[in-house]
Amino acid sequence: MAGFGKWEFGPTEIKNPFPDNDGSVHIWQGFEDRIIPYTVNRYISQKLPWIRYHEVPDGGHLFILKNKQ
């Protein structure tokens, strides 16, 4: 939905929701994701340095469910 919807703002305009460091924002991105390319979230995290970016080398879009039974 995020990738196909029309937003009223640009993703790089988001302000840090934790300016006092009482929390953090993480992006976990699968390198093999065919729905949202890793380049998109890598770019956003470079523009917003308060985001902690994690790339999963063999992960796809639903990598978090890969080993679930």
PyMOL commands that place a pseudoatom at each C-alpha (Angstrom):
pseudoatom trace, name=CA, resn=MET, resi=1, chain=A, elem=C, hetatm=0, pos=[0.000, 0.000, 0.000]
pseudoatom trace, name=CA, resn=ALA, resi=2, chain=A, elem=C, hetatm=0, pos=[2.799, 2.412, 0.861]
pseudoatom trace, name=CA, resn=GLY, resi=3, chain=A, elem=C, hetatm=0, pos=[4.474, 1.799, -2.479]
pseudoatom trace, name=CA, resn=PHE, resi=4, chain=A, elem=C, hetatm=0, pos=[1.345, 2.249, -4.582]
pseudoatom trace, name=CA, resn=GLY, resi=5, chain=A, elem=C, hetatm=0, pos=[-0.629, 4.898, -2.709]
pseudoatom trace, name=CA, resn=LYS, resi=6, chain=A, elem=C, hetatm=0, pos=[-0.491, 8.650, -3.198]
pseudoatom trace, name=CA, resn=TRP, resi=7, chain=A, elem=C, hetatm=0, pos=[1.030, 10.382, -0.209]
pseudoatom trace, name=CA, resn=GLU, resi=8, chain=A, elem=C, hetatm=0, pos=[0.443, 13.995, 0.787]
pseudoatom trace, name=CA, resn=PHE, resi=9, chain=A, elem=C, hetatm=0, pos=[4.104, 14.303, 1.791]
pseudoatom trace, name=CA, resn=GLY, resi=10, chain=A, elem=C, hetatm=0, pos=[7.475, 12.985, 0.688]
pseudoatom trace, name=CA, resn=PRO, resi=11, chain=A, elem=C, hetatm=0, pos=[8.987, 10.179, 2.769]
pseudoatom trace, name=CA, resn=THR, resi=12, chain=A, elem=C, hetatm=0, pos=[12.188, 12.164, 3.253]
pseudoatom trace, name=CA, resn=GLU, resi=13, chain=A, elem=C, hetatm=0, pos=[10.195, 15.003, 4.873]
pseudoatom trace, name=CA, resn=ILE, resi=14, chain=A, elem=C, hetatm=0, pos=[9.314, 12.898, 7.927]
pseudoatom trace, name=CA, resn=LYS, resi=15, chain=A, elem=C, hetatm=0, pos=[10.536, 14.356, 11.208]
pseudoatom trace, name=CA, resn=ASN, resi=16, chain=A, elem=C, hetatm=0, pos=[12.208, 12.269, 13.889]
pseudoatom trace, name=CA, resn=PRO, resi=17, chain=A, elem=C, hetatm=0, pos=[9.413, 11.093, 16.234]
pseudoatom trace, name=CA, resn=PHE, resi=18, chain=A, elem=C, hetatm=0, pos=[12.000, 10.595, 18.993]
pseudoatom trace, name=CA, resn=PRO, resi=19, chain=A, elem=C, hetatm=0, pos=[14.052, 13.821, 19.029]
pseudoatom trace, name=CA, resn=ASP, resi=20, chain=A, elem=C, hetatm=0, pos=[15.009, 13.233, 22.676]
pseudoatom trace, name=CA, resn=ASN, resi=21, chain=A, elem=C, hetatm=0, pos=[16.310, 9.718, 21.899]
pseudoatom trace, name=CA, resn=ASP, resi=22, chain=A, elem=C, hetatm=0, pos=[13.572, 8.069, 23.967]
pseudoatom trace, name=CA, resn=GLY, resi=23, chain=A, elem=C, hetatm=0, pos=[12.986, 5.597, 21.120]
pseudoatom trace, name=CA, resn=SER, resi=24, chain=A, elem=C, hetatm=0, pos=[14.252, 4.742, 17.660]
pseudoatom trace, name=CA, resn=VAL, resi=25, chain=A, elem=C, hetatm=0, pos=[13.021, 3.965, 14.167]
pseudoatom trace, name=CA, resn=HIS, resi=26, chain=A, elem=C, hetatm=0, pos=[14.319, 0.894, 12.340]
pseudoatom trace, name=CA, resn=ILE, resi=27, chain=A, elem=C, hetatm=0, pos=[13.885, -0.218, 8.751]
pseudoatom trace, name=CA, resn=TRP, resi=28, chain=A, elem=C, hetatm=0, pos=[14.483, -3.916, 8.109]
pseudoatom trace, name=CA, resn=GLN, resi=29, chain=A, elem=C, hetatm=0, pos=[14.819, -4.477, 4.374]
pseudoatom trace, name=CA, resn=GLY, resi=30, chain=A, elem=C, hetatm=0, pos=[15.191, -7.729, 2.459]
pseudoatom trace, name=CA, resn=PHE, resi=31, chain=A, elem=C, hetatm=0, pos=[17.821, -7.356, -0.259]
pseudoatom trace, name=CA, resn=GLU, resi=32, chain=A, elem=C, hetatm=0, pos=[15.886, -9.767, -2.494]
pseudoatom trace, name=CA, resn=ASP, resi=33, chain=A, elem=C, hetatm=0, pos=[12.552, -7.945, -2.006]
pseudoatom trace, name=CA, resn=ARG, resi=34, chain=A, elem=C, hetatm=0, pos=[10.796, -7.748, -5.390]
pseudoatom trace, name=CA, resn=ILE, resi=35, chain=A, elem=C, hetatm=0, pos=[7.969, -5.525, -4.150]
pseudoatom trace, name=CA, resn=ILE, resi=36, chain=A, elem=C, hetatm=0, pos=[9.906, -2.683, -2.512]
pseudoatom trace, name=CA, resn=PRO, resi=37, chain=A, elem=C, hetatm=0, pos=[13.464, -2.461, -3.862]
pseudoatom trace, name=CA, resn=TYR, resi=38, chain=A, elem=C, hetatm=0, pos=[16.213, -2.143, -1.268]
pseudoatom trace, name=CA, resn=THR, resi=39, chain=A, elem=C, hetatm=0, pos=[17.398, 0.996, -3.063]
pseudoatom trace, name=CA, resn=VAL, resi=40, chain=A, elem=C, hetatm=0, pos=[14.239, 2.834, -1.951]
pseudoatom trace, name=CA, resn=ASN, resi=41, chain=A, elem=C, hetatm=0, pos=[14.698, 2.248, 1.775]
pseudoatom trace, name=CA, resn=ARG, resi=42, chain=A, elem=C, hetatm=0, pos=[18.459, 2.631, 1.532]
pseudoatom trace, name=CA, resn=TYR, resi=43, chain=A, elem=C, hetatm=0, pos=[17.913, 6.070, -0.034]
pseudoatom trace, name=CA, resn=ILE, resi=44, chain=A, elem=C, hetatm=0, pos=[15.356, 7.101, 2.610]
pseudoatom trace, name=CA, resn=SER, resi=45, chain=A, elem=C, hetatm=0, pos=[17.626, 6.010, 5.449]
pseudoatom trace, name=CA, resn=GLN, resi=46, chain=A, elem=C, hetatm=0, pos=[20.515, 7.992, 3.954]
pseudoatom trace, name=CA, resn=LYS, resi=47, chain=A, elem=C, hetatm=0, pos=[18.337, 11.114, 3.812]
pseudoatom trace, name=CA, resn=LEU, resi=48, chain=A, elem=C, hetatm=0, pos=[17.021, 10.570, 7.364]
pseudoatom trace, name=CA, resn=PRO, resi=49, chain=A, elem=C, hetatm=0, pos=[20.104, 9.660, 9.430]
pseudoatom trace, name=CA, resn=TRP, resi=50, chain=A, elem=C, hetatm=0, pos=[18.039, 9.065, 12.581]
pseudoatom trace, name=CA, resn=ILE, resi=51, chain=A, elem=C, hetatm=0, pos=[16.633, 5.891, 10.978]
pseudoatom trace, name=CA, resn=ARG, resi=52, chain=A, elem=C, hetatm=0, pos=[18.556, 2.700, 11.717]
pseudoatom trace, name=CA, resn=TYR, resi=53, chain=A, elem=C, hetatm=0, pos=[18.698, 0.726, 8.491]
pseudoatom trace, name=CA, resn=HIS, resi=54, chain=A, elem=C, hetatm=0, pos=[19.209, -3.046, 8.472]
pseudoatom trace, name=CA, resn=GLU, resi=55, chain=A, elem=C, hetatm=0, pos=[19.540, -5.036, 5.272]
pseudoatom trace, name=CA, resn=VAL, resi=56, chain=A, elem=C, hetatm=0, pos=[18.867, -8.789, 5.225]
pseudoatom trace, name=CA, resn=PRO, resi=57, chain=A, elem=C, hetatm=0, pos=[21.079, -10.252, 2.442]
pseudoatom trace, name=CA, resn=ASP, resi=58, chain=A, elem=C, hetatm=0, pos=[18.883, -13.234, 1.476]
pseudoatom trace, name=CA, resn=GLY, resi=59, chain=A, elem=C, hetatm=0, pos=[15.585, -11.719, 2.587]
pseudoatom trace, name=CA, resn=GLY, resi=60, chain=A, elem=C, hetatm=0, pos=[12.576, -11.102, 0.407]
pseudoatom trace, name=CA, resn=HIS, resi=61, chain=A, elem=C, hetatm=0, pos=[9.507, -8.992, 1.113]
pseudoatom trace, name=CA, resn=LEU, resi=62, chain=A, elem=C, hetatm=0, pos=[8.243, -11.311, 3.863]
pseudoatom trace, name=CA, resn=PHE, resi=63, chain=A, elem=C, hetatm=0, pos=[11.627, -12.459, 5.192]
pseudoatom trace, name=CA, resn=ILE, resi=64, chain=A, elem=C, hetatm=0, pos=[10.384, -12.232, 8.762]
pseudoatom trace, name=CA, resn=LEU, resi=65, chain=A, elem=C, hetatm=0, pos=[8.033, -15.161, 8.061]
pseudoatom trace, name=CA, resn=LYS, resi=66, chain=A, elem=C, hetatm=0, pos=[10.645, -17.282, 6.263]
pseudoatom trace, name=CA, resn=ASN, resi=67, chain=A, elem=C, hetatm=0, pos=[11.403, -19.670, 9.143]
pseudoatom trace, name=CA, resn=LYS, resi=68, chain=A, elem=C, hetatm=0, pos=[7.970, -19.596, 10.778]
pseudoatom trace, name=CA, resn=GLN, resi=69, chain=A, elem=C, hetatm=0, pos=[6.028, -22.829, 10.878]
for i in range(1, 69): cmd.bond("trace and resi %d" % i, "trace and resi %d" % (i + 1))
show_as sticks, trace
zoom trace
